[in-house]
Amino acid sequence: MTKELVGFLCPDRLCTYMHSSVEMERYLTAALKKQQDKRYVIGAFYESSYWMLVVFYLRDNIAYIFDSDRATKKKWEIKSCLSLAWTRYSFRAGTRNM
C-alpha cells in the first residue's frame, strides 16, 4: 500500500471559517496535526477578490504562501491565521520556517 504524499485543506471549512480568525486557526492547526504523516498539505483561499495558495512542507517544516496579488502588499486576515496555526504546529514538531 502506497502512502499518500499530499493532504488537502477542506475548501468548505476554509470558506466557513473565513470570517472567524479563531475558528480558522483552530481548524488549520487540527488539520495539520491530523495530516502530519503527509509530505505536503495544500490549501487554496479566496479573500477580497484574490486567490492564495498555501503549501505546507511538513517533513521539512516549511510553509509557502503564494499570493496572486503580490503587487499591493495588502495584509490579508488569512495570512495571520496561517502563520499562527503554522507556528503552533511547527513548534510541536521542532523548528519553524516560513
PyRosetta script that sets phi, psi and omega in degrees:
from pyrosetta import init, pose_from_sequence

init()
pose = pose_from_sequence("MTKELVGFLCPDRLCTYMHSSVEMERYLTAALKKQQDKRYVIGAFYESSYWMLVVFYLRDNIAYIFDSDRATKKKWEIKSCLSLAWTRYSFRAGTRNM")
pose.set_psi(1, 129.2)
pose.set_omega(1, -179.5)
pose.set_phi(2, -90.8)
pose.set_psi(2, 131.8)
pose.set_omega(2, 176.2)
pose.set_phi(3, -75.5)
pose.set_psi(3, 141.7)
pose.set_omega(3, 175.9)
pose.set_phi(4, -72.2)
pose.set_psi(4, 135.6)
pose.set_omega(4, -179.3)
pose.set_phi(5, -87.4)
pose.set_psi(5, -25.4)
pose.set_omega(5, -172.2)
pose.set_phi(6, -117.9)
pose.set_psi(6, 133.1)
pose.set_omega(6, 172.5)
pose.set_phi(7, -112.6)
pose.set_psi(7, 160.0)
pose.set_omega(7, -177.3)
pose.set_phi(8, -128.5)
pose.set_psi(8, 145.5)
pose.set_omega(8, 171.3)
pose.set_phi(9, -84.2)
pose.set_psi(9, 142.6)
pose.set_omega(9, -176.4)
pose.set_phi(10, -72.5)
pose.set_psi(10, 116.3)
pose.set_omega(10, -179.8)
pose.set_phi(11, -61.3)
pose.set_psi(11, -34.0)
pose.set_omega(11, 179.6)
pose.set_phi(12, -64.8)
pose.set_psi(12, -45.3)
pose.set_omega(12, 178.4)
pose.set_phi(13, -66.6)
pose.set_psi(13, -37.7)
pose.set_omega(13, 178.7)
pose.set_phi(14, -61.1)
pose.set_psi(14, -40.9)
pose.set_omega(14, 177.7)
pose.set_phi(15, -69.5)
pose.set_psi(15, -40.3)
pose.set_omega(15, -178.5)
pose.set_phi(16, -63.7)
pose.set_psi(16, -41.5)
pose.set_omega(16, -175.6)
pose.set_phi(17, -91.9)
pose.set_psi(17, 2.8)
pose.set_omega(17, -174.8)
pose.set_phi(18, -56.5)
pose.set_psi(18, -30.8)
pose.set_omega(18, -176.7)
pose.set_phi(19, -99.0)
pose.set_psi(19, 8.4)
pose.set_omega(19, 176.4)
pose.set_phi(20, -131.2)
pose.set_psi(20, 99.5)
pose.set_omega(20, -176.3)
pose.set_phi(21, -63.0)
pose.set_psi(21, -32.5)
pose.set_omega(21, 179.1)
pose.set_phi(22, -66.5)
pose.set_psi(22, -48.3)
pose.set_omega(22, 179.1)
pose.set_phi(23, -65.6)
pose.set_psi(23, -37.9)
pose.set_omega(23, 178.4)
pose.set_phi(24, -62.5)
pose.set_psi(24, -46.7)
pose.set_omega(24, -179.8)
pose.set_phi(25, -63.3)
pose.set_psi(25, -40.8)
pose.set_omega(25, 177.5)
pose.set_phi(26, -62.2)
pose.set_psi(26, -45.6)
pose.set_omega(26, 179.4)
pose.set_phi(27, -61.4)
pose.set_psi(27, -48.2)
pose.set_omega(27, -177.7)
pose.set_phi(28, -61.3)
pose.set_psi(28, -44.0)
pose.set_omega(28, 179.1)
pose.set_phi(29, -62.1)
pose.set_psi(29, -45.3)
pose.set_omega(29, 179.3)
pose.set_phi(30, -65.3)
pose.set_psi(30, -40.2)
pose.set_omega(30, -179.5)
pose.set_phi(31, -65.4)
pose.set_psi(31, -41.1)
pose.set_omega(31, 177.6)
pose.set_phi(32, -64.8)
pose.set_psi(32, -43.2)
pose.set_omega(32, 179.0)
pose.set_phi(33, -62.9)
pose.set_psi(33, -43.1)
pose.set_omega(33, -178.7)
pose.set_phi(34, -64.3)
pose.set_psi(34, -31.5)
pose.set_omega(34, -176.3)
pose.set_phi(35, -105.4)
pose.set_psi(35, 24.0)
pose.set_omega(35, -175.5)
pose.set_phi(36, -63.9)
pose.set_psi(36, -14.5)
pose.set_omega(36, 176.4)
pose.set_phi(37, -83.2)
pose.set_psi(37, -5.7)
pose.set_omega(37, 178.7)
pose.set_phi(38, -82.4)
pose.set_psi(38, 156.8)
pose.set_omega(38, 174.5)
pose.set_phi(39, -81.7)
pose.set_psi(39, -39.2)
pose.set_omega(39, -178.6)
pose.set_phi(40, -132.6)
pose.set_psi(40, 147.7)
pose.set_omega(40, 170.1)
pose.set_phi(41, -128.8)
pose.set_psi(41, 128.5)
pose.set_omega(41, -173.3)
pose.set_phi(42, -120.5)
pose.set_psi(42, 140.7)
pose.set_omega(42, 175.7)
pose.set_phi(43, -146.5)
pose.set_psi(43, 140.9)
pose.set_omega(43, 177.0)
pose.set_phi(44, -110.9)
pose.set_psi(44, 138.2)
pose.set_omega(44, -178.0)
pose.set_phi(45, -127.5)
pose.set_psi(45, 144.9)
pose.set_omega(45, 175.3)
pose.set_phi(46, -122.5)
pose.set_psi(46, 117.1)
pose.set_omega(46, -179.0)
pose.set_phi(47, -140.9)
pose.set_psi(47, 127.0)
pose.set_omega(47, 176.3)
pose.set_phi(48, 50.7)
pose.set_psi(48, 50.4)
pose.set_omega(48, 175.7)
pose.set_phi(49, 72.2)
pose.set_psi(49, 15.3)
pose.set_omega(49, 179.6)
pose.set_phi(50, -134.4)
pose.set_psi(50, 144.9)
pose.set_omega(50, 177.2)
pose.set_phi(51, -95.1)
pose.set_psi(51, 144.8)
pose.set_omega(51, 171.8)
pose.set_phi(52, -133.3)
pose.set_psi(52, 144.7)
pose.set_omega(52, 175.8)
pose.set_phi(53, -121.0)
pose.set_psi(53, 131.1)
pose.set_omega(53, 174.9)
pose.set_phi(54, -114.2)
pose.set_psi(54, 135.9)
pose.set_omega(54, 177.3)
pose.set_phi(55, -126.0)
pose.set_psi(55, 116.4)
pose.set_omega(55, 176.5)
pose.set_phi(56, -97.6)
pose.set_psi(56, 122.2)
pose.set_omega(56, 173.4)
pose.set_phi(57, -97.1)
pose.set_psi(57, 91.1)
pose.set_omega(57, -169.6)
pose.set_phi(58, -65.6)
pose.set_psi(58, -42.6)
pose.set_omega(58, -177.9)
pose.set_phi(59, -69.2)
pose.set_psi(59, -30.4)
pose.set_omega(59, 178.3)
pose.set_phi(60, -92.9)
pose.set_psi(60, -5.6)
pose.set_omega(60, 178.0)
pose.set_phi(61, 59.3)
pose.set_psi(61, 47.1)
pose.set_omega(61, -179.5)
pose.set_phi(62, -131.2)
pose.set_psi(62, 145.4)
pose.set_omega(62, 174.9)
pose.set_phi(63, -131.2)
pose.set_psi(63, 139.6)
pose.set_omega(63, 176.6)
pose.set_phi(64, -122.2)
pose.set_psi(64, 139.5)
pose.set_omega(64, 173.7)
pose.set_phi(65, -116.1)
pose.set_psi(65, 121.8)
pose.set_omega(65, 177.6)
pose.set_phi(66, -104.9)
pose.set_psi(66, 115.5)
pose.set_omega(66, -173.4)
pose.set_phi(67, -110.7)
pose.set_psi(67, 123.6)
pose.set_omega(67, -179.3)
pose.set_phi(68, -71.9)
pose.set_psi(68, -9.3)
pose.set_omega(68, -179.6)
pose.set_phi(69, -119.7)
pose.set_psi(69, 50.7)
pose.set_omega(69, -178.6)
pose.set_phi(70, -62.9)
pose.set_psi(70, -29.3)
pose.set_omega(70, -173.0)
pose.set_phi(71, -62.8)
pose.set_psi(71, -36.5)
pose.set_omega(71, -176.0)
pose.set_phi(72, -84.2)
pose.set_psi(72, -17.1)
pose.set_omega(72, 179.3)
pose.set_phi(73, 52.8)
pose.set_psi(73, 39.4)
pose.set_omega(73, 177.3)
pose.set_phi(74, -71.9)
pose.set_psi(74, 156.0)
pose.set_omega(74, 175.4)
pose.set_phi(75, -94.3)
pose.set_psi(75, 107.1)
pose.set_omega(75, 179.2)
pose.set_phi(76, -89.3)
pose.set_psi(76, 140.6)
pose.set_omega(76, -179.3)
pose.set_phi(77, -60.6)
pose.set_psi(77, -36.9)
pose.set_omega(77, -177.5)
pose.set_phi(78, -62.5)
pose.set_psi(78, -31.4)
pose.set_omega(78, -178.8)
pose.set_phi(79, -64.5)
pose.set_psi(79, -38.0)
pose.set_omega(79, 178.4)
pose.set_phi(80, -68.6)
pose.set_psi(80, -37.2)
pose.set_omega(80, 176.4)
pose.set_phi(81, -64.1)
pose.set_psi(81, -44.1)
pose.set_omega(81, 178.2)
pose.set_phi(82, -60.9)
pose.set_psi(82, -44.8)
pose.set_omega(82, -179.1)
pose.set_phi(83, -62.5)
pose.set_psi(83, -44.9)
pose.set_omega(83, 179.5)
pose.set_phi(84, -65.1)
pose.set_psi(84, -45.6)
pose.set_omega(84, 179.1)
pose.set_phi(85, -62.4)
pose.set_psi(85, -42.8)
pose.set_omega(85, -179.9)
pose.set_phi(86, -64.6)
pose.set_psi(86, -41.3)
pose.set_omega(86, 178.5)
pose.set_phi(87, -60.6)
pose.set_psi(87, -46.6)
pose.set_omega(87, -180.0)
pose.set_phi(88, -64.2)
pose.set_psi(88, -42.0)
pose.set_omega(88, 178.9)
pose.set_phi(89, -66.9)
pose.set_psi(89, -49.7)
pose.set_omega(89, -171.8)
pose.set_phi(90, -72.2)
pose.set_psi(90, -30.3)
pose.set_omega(90, 176.2)
pose.set_phi(91, -66.3)
pose.set_psi(91, -30.6)
pose.set_omega(91, 174.7)
pose.set_phi(92, -71.2)
pose.set_psi(92, -31.5)
pose.set_omega(92, -177.2)
pose.set_phi(93, -88.3)
pose.set_psi(93, -18.6)
pose.set_omega(93, -177.6)
pose.set_phi(94, 139.5)
pose.set_psi(94, -124.2)
pose.set_omega(94, -176.7)
pose.set_phi(95, -79.2)
pose.set_psi(95, 167.8)
pose.set_omega(95, -176.2)
pose.set_phi(96, -130.5)
pose.set_psi(96, 133.4)
pose.set_omega(96, 173.1)
pose.set_phi(97, -139.6)
pose.set_psi(97, 134.8)
pose.set_omega(97, 176.5)
pose.set_phi(98, -149.2)
pose.dump_pdb("model.pdb")
